[in-house]
Amino acid sequence: MSAVLRAQALGKKYKRRWALQHCDLEVPAGRVVGLVGPNGAGKSTLLNLASGMLTPTVGTIEVCGGRPAEGAEQLAKVGFVAQDTPTYASLSVADHLDFGRRLNPDWDDAVALDRIRRLGLDLTQRAGKLSGGQRAQLALTLGIAKRPELLILDEPVAALDPLARREFMQDLMEAVAEHGMSVVLSSHLVSDVERTCDYVIVLVDSRVRVAGDVDQLVGSHHRLTGPRRDPATLPAGRHVISASHTDRQTTLLVRTDIPVHDPSWTVTPLGLEDIVLAYMTSPAEAFRDTRPVLEVLR
């Protein structure tokens, strides 16, 4: 599996505070990858390092086969839409497209103008007069028309209403289907990730807790409910992600590719949100050896 983004022992420190440290990560090429995790996990710092907006304190990061933002050729390979979907309030939509045209050697004017037309945006309208959803769509247009190998989106719809968010995500999927670029989408809305992404990475405290194809993640995780018992007594090949107990009952969330035949367990499927939340909330001690988690799901 080729990687469009690879980090090794990556860390970023601000004065005395580490925003990201000990991060090892591989993002597969040609996929729409959802990067999820709690606040403070290091997602935005990681994506800013990947875009070249920040430089590492320690470790290495490679994007599209080179160091982020190292020269014009490398800059052209990556598109980046930051968390606040940055636009210039005093400039018109046409001014933004002109900037894109001047700054990006692979700029696709036809794509940009077609998207603006389909979105119903007035080229003479100042960005400061646009709605939040329209500004997000303008920022996405700039990222797509750049024709990058990798498009990075750092929670671009966090401040949008549900309708604007859905429209943005639908447009993103259409652009991916049409242009075939790799995408990394950071979001705290697992429902958006589930609708849009085919690969998910869960980042907690700078560490990858689990990574894999969405379908494979969902197919290999189950909830087991049965008489109270010690999770350590489960047969080999079943990795317990979380466990809860009452006086008489035990409920486990497990990862396994082996069918559960024990009739004392009731087995129920899990959605992606349940799986992601389990990895986000389970204690770090459960993942000291993360190699099996990553290898099984690749």
C-alpha positions as CSV (number, residue, x, y, z in Angstrom):
1,M,0.0,0.0,0.0
2,S,1.6,3.3,-1.1
3,A,1.4,6.2,1.3
4,V,0.5,9.8,0.3
5,L,1.5,10.9,3.8
6,R,3.9,9.3,6.2
7,A,5.0,10.5,9.6
8,Q,7.7,8.9,11.8
9,A,8.3,9.9,15.5
10,L,6.7,13.3,14.5
11,G,6.4,16.0,17.1
12,K,5.6,19.7,17.4
13,K,6.2,21.7,20.5
14,Y,5.0,25.3,21.3
15,K,7.3,26.7,24.0
16,R,6.8,24.1,26.8
17,R,3.7,22.4,25.5
18,W,3.7,19.5,23.0
19,A,0.8,19.7,20.6
20,L,1.9,16.5,18.9
21,Q,4.5,13.9,19.8
22,H,5.6,10.4,19.0
23,C,3.3,10.3,16.0
24,D,3.8,7.4,13.5
25,L,1.3,7.4,10.7
26,E,0.7,6.2,7.1
27,V,-2.1,7.6,5.0
28,P,-2.9,5.4,1.9
29,A,-2.9,7.0,-1.5
30,G,-6.0,7.2,-3.6
31,R,-8.4,7.1,-0.7
32,V,-10.8,9.4,1.1
33,V,-9.4,9.2,4.6
34,G,-11.2,10.4,7.7
35,L,-9.0,11.6,10.6
36,V,-11.0,11.6,13.8
37,G,-10.1,12.0,17.4
38,P,-10.9,14.1,20.5
39,N,-10.0,17.7,20.9
40,G,-6.3,18.0,21.7
41,A,-5.4,14.8,19.9
42,G,-3.1,16.7,17.5
43,K,-5.2,16.4,14.3
44,S,-4.9,20.1,13.3
45,T,-1.2,20.2,14.2
46,L,-0.6,17.1,12.1
47,L,-2.4,18.6,9.1
48,N,-0.7,21.9,9.4
49,L,2.6,20.1,9.4
50,A,1.5,18.1,6.3
51,S,0.6,21.3,4.5
52,G,3.9,23.0,5.3
53,M,2.2,25.7,7.5
54,L,4.3,24.4,10.4
55,T,7.7,22.7,10.6
56,P,8.4,19.7,12.9
57,T,10.2,20.1,16.2
58,V,11.3,16.4,16.0
59,G,10.7,13.5,13.7
60,T,9.9,13.5,9.9
61,I,6.9,13.9,7.7
62,E,6.7,13.1,4.0
63,V,3.8,14.1,1.7
64,C,3.4,13.1,-1.9
65,G,7.0,11.8,-1.9
66,G,8.7,14.9,-0.6
67,R,9.0,17.3,2.3
68,P,6.0,19.6,2.8
69,A,6.2,23.0,1.1
70,E,9.8,22.3,-0.1
71,G,9.7,24.2,-3.4
72,A,7.1,25.2,-5.9
73,E,6.7,21.7,-7.3
74,Q,6.0,20.2,-3.9
75,L,3.6,23.1,-3.0
76,A,1.6,22.3,-6.1
77,K,0.9,18.7,-5.0
78,V,-1.1,19.7,-1.9
79,G,-4.3,21.6,-1.5
80,F,-5.3,22.7,2.0
81,V,-8.6,24.0,3.3
82,A,-8.1,25.1,6.9
83,Q,-10.5,24.9,9.8
84,D,-11.9,28.4,9.3
85,T,-12.2,28.0,5.5
86,P,-10.1,31.1,4.9
87,T,-11.2,33.7,2.4
88,Y,-10.4,37.4,2.1
89,A,-13.5,39.4,3.1
90,S,-12.8,42.4,1.0
91,L,-12.0,40.5,-2.2
92,S,-14.6,39.2,-4.7
93,V,-15.1,35.7,-5.8
94,A,-13.4,36.6,-9.1
95,D,-10.4,38.0,-7.2
96,H,-10.0,34.6,-5.3
97,L,-10.0,32.7,-8.6
98,D,-7.5,35.1,-10.0
99,F,-5.2,34.5,-7.0
100,G,-5.6,30.7,-7.6
101,R,-4.8,31.2,-11.3
102,R,-1.6,33.2,-10.6
103,L,-0.3,31.0,-7.8
104,N,-0.9,27.5,-9.0
105,P,0.8,26.2,-12.2
106,D,-1.7,23.4,-12.6
107,W,-4.8,25.6,-12.0
108,D,-7.9,24.4,-13.9
109,D,-9.9,27.5,-14.7
110,A,-12.7,25.5,-16.3
111,V,-13.2,23.5,-13.2
112,A,-13.2,26.6,-11.0
113,L,-15.6,28.5,-13.2
114,D,-18.0,25.5,-13.6
115,R,-18.1,25.0,-9.8
116,I,-18.8,28.7,-9.2
117,R,-21.6,28.6,-11.8
118,R,-23.2,25.5,-10.3
119,L,-23.0,26.9,-6.8
120,G,-24.8,30.0,-8.1
121,L,-22.1,32.4,-6.8
122,D,-21.8,35.9,-8.2
123,L,-18.2,36.5,-9.4
124,T,-18.5,40.1,-8.3
125,Q,-19.7,39.3,-4.8
126,R,-17.2,40.0,-2.0
127,A,-16.4,37.0,0.2
128,G,-17.3,38.9,3.3
129,K,-20.9,39.1,2.1
130,L,-21.2,35.3,1.4
131,S,-22.8,32.9,3.9
132,G,-20.6,30.5,5.8
133,G,-21.6,27.6,3.5
134,Q,-20.8,29.7,0.4
135,R,-17.3,30.7,1.8
136,A,-16.6,27.0,2.5
137,Q,-17.6,26.1,-1.0
138,L,-15.4,28.9,-2.4
139,A,-12.5,27.6,-0.3
140,L,-13.2,24.0,-1.6
141,T,-13.3,25.3,-5.2
142,L,-9.8,26.8,-4.8
143,G,-8.5,23.6,-3.4
144,I,-10.0,21.4,-6.1
145,A,-9.1,23.7,-9.0
146,K,-5.5,23.6,-7.9
147,R,-5.6,20.0,-9.1
148,P,-3.5,18.7,-6.2
149,E,-2.4,15.1,-5.6
150,L,-3.6,15.4,-2.0
151,L,-6.4,17.6,-0.7
152,I,-6.3,18.3,3.1
153,L,-9.4,19.4,4.8
154,D,-9.2,20.4,8.5
155,E,-12.8,20.4,9.8
156,P,-14.0,22.6,7.0
157,V,-17.7,22.2,7.9
158,A,-17.5,22.5,11.7
159,A,-19.3,25.8,11.7
160,L,-21.9,25.1,9.0
161,D,-25.6,24.2,9.5
162,P,-26.6,20.7,8.6
163,L,-27.9,21.5,5.1
164,A,-24.7,23.5,4.1
165,R,-22.6,20.7,5.6
166,R,-24.4,18.0,3.6
167,E,-24.0,20.1,0.4
168,F,-20.3,20.6,1.0
169,M,-19.7,16.9,1.6
170,Q,-21.7,15.9,-1.5
171,D,-19.7,18.3,-3.6
172,L,-16.5,16.9,-2.2
173,M,-17.5,13.4,-3.1
174,E,-18.3,14.5,-6.7
175,A,-14.9,16.2,-7.0
176,V,-13.1,13.1,-5.7
177,A,-15.0,10.9,-8.2
178,E,-14.2,13.3,-11.1
179,H,-10.5,14.1,-10.4
180,G,-9.3,11.0,-8.5
181,M,-7.3,12.9,-5.9
182,S,-6.4,11.6,-2.4
183,V,-8.2,13.3,0.5
184,V,-7.5,13.6,4.2
185,L,-10.6,15.0,6.0
186,S,-10.3,15.8,9.7
187,S,-13.7,16.0,11.4
188,H,-15.3,15.5,14.8
189,L,-18.6,14.5,13.1
190,V,-18.3,10.7,12.6
191,S,-21.5,10.7,10.6
192,D,-19.8,12.9,8.0
193,V,-16.8,10.6,7.9
194,E,-19.1,7.5,7.6
195,R,-20.9,9.0,4.6
196,T,-17.8,10.3,2.9
197,C,-14.7,8.3,3.7
198,D,-13.6,4.8,2.8
199,Y,-10.7,4.7,5.2
200,V,-10.5,5.9,8.9
201,I,-7.7,6.8,11.2
202,V,-8.4,7.3,14.9
203,L,-5.9,9.6,16.6
204,V,-5.8,9.9,20.4
205,D,-3.0,11.7,22.3
206,S,-0.9,11.9,19.1
207,R,-1.1,8.1,18.7
208,V,-2.9,6.0,16.1
209,R,-5.3,3.8,18.0
210,V,-6.7,2.1,14.9
211,A,-6.6,2.6,11.1
212,G,-8.3,0.7,8.3
213,D,-11.0,0.4,5.6
214,V,-14.4,1.5,6.9
215,D,-16.1,-1.7,5.8
216,Q,-13.4,-3.8,7.3
217,L,-13.6,-1.9,10.6
218,V,-17.3,-2.3,10.8
219,G,-17.2,-6.0,9.8
220,S,-14.5,-7.0,12.4
221,H,-16.0,-5.3,15.5
222,H,-18.8,-6.7,17.5
223,R,-20.6,-6.2,20.8
224,L,-20.8,-9.3,23.0
225,T,-23.3,-9.4,25.8
226,G,-23.6,-12.4,28.2
227,P,-23.2,-13.7,31.7
228,R,-20.6,-11.8,33.8
229,R,-17.1,-13.1,33.1
230,D,-13.5,-12.0,33.0
231,P,-12.6,-10.7,29.5
232,A,-9.2,-12.5,29.9
233,T,-11.0,-15.8,29.5
234,L,-12.0,-15.1,25.9
235,P,-10.4,-17.4,23.3
236,A,-7.3,-16.1,21.5
237,G,-7.9,-13.8,18.5
238,R,-10.4,-11.6,20.2
239,H,-9.0,-8.2,21.1
240,V,-11.1,-6.5,23.8
241,I,-11.5,-2.7,23.1
242,S,-13.8,-1.9,26.0
243,A,-15.7,-3.8,28.7
244,S,-18.5,-3.0,31.2
245,H,-20.0,-5.2,33.9
246,T,-23.1,-5.4,36.1
247,D,-23.6,-7.9,38.9
248,R,-24.8,-10.5,36.4
249,Q,-23.8,-9.3,32.9
250,T,-20.7,-8.4,30.9
251,T,-20.7,-6.3,27.7
252,L,-17.6,-6.3,25.6
253,L,-16.7,-4.5,22.4
254,V,-14.2,-6.8,20.6
255,R,-12.2,-6.8,17.4
256,T,-12.0,-10.2,15.7
257,D,-12.1,-11.9,12.4
258,I,-13.1,-15.2,14.0
259,P,-16.8,-16.0,14.3
260,V,-18.2,-16.1,17.8
261,H,-19.8,-19.5,18.3
262,D,-20.3,-19.4,22.1
263,P,-24.1,-19.5,22.6
264,S,-23.8,-17.7,26.0
265,W,-22.9,-14.5,24.1
266,T,-25.4,-12.3,22.2
267,V,-23.5,-10.8,19.3
268,T,-24.7,-7.5,17.8
269,P,-23.1,-5.4,15.0
270,L,-21.7,-2.0,15.5
271,G,-21.8,1.2,13.5
272,L,-18.6,3.2,12.8
273,E,-19.5,5.8,15.5
274,D,-19.7,3.2,18.2
275,I,-16.3,1.8,17.1
276,V,-14.6,5.2,16.9
277,L,-15.9,6.3,20.3
278,A,-14.7,3.1,21.9
279,Y,-11.2,3.7,20.7
280,M,-11.3,7.3,21.7
281,T,-12.5,6.6,25.3
282,S,-10.6,3.4,26.1
283,P,-7.5,3.7,28.4
284,A,-4.2,4.0,26.6
285,E,-2.9,0.9,28.4
286,A,-5.2,-1.2,26.1
287,F,-3.2,-0.1,23.1
288,R,0.4,-0.2,24.2
289,D,1.1,-2.7,21.4
290,T,-0.8,-1.1,18.5
291,R,0.9,-3.3,15.8
292,P,-1.8,-6.0,15.8
293,V,-4.6,-3.4,15.6
294,L,-3.1,-1.8,12.6
295,E,-2.0,-4.9,10.8
296,V,-5.2,-6.8,11.1
297,L,-7.2,-3.9,9.6
298,R,-5.0,-3.1,6.6
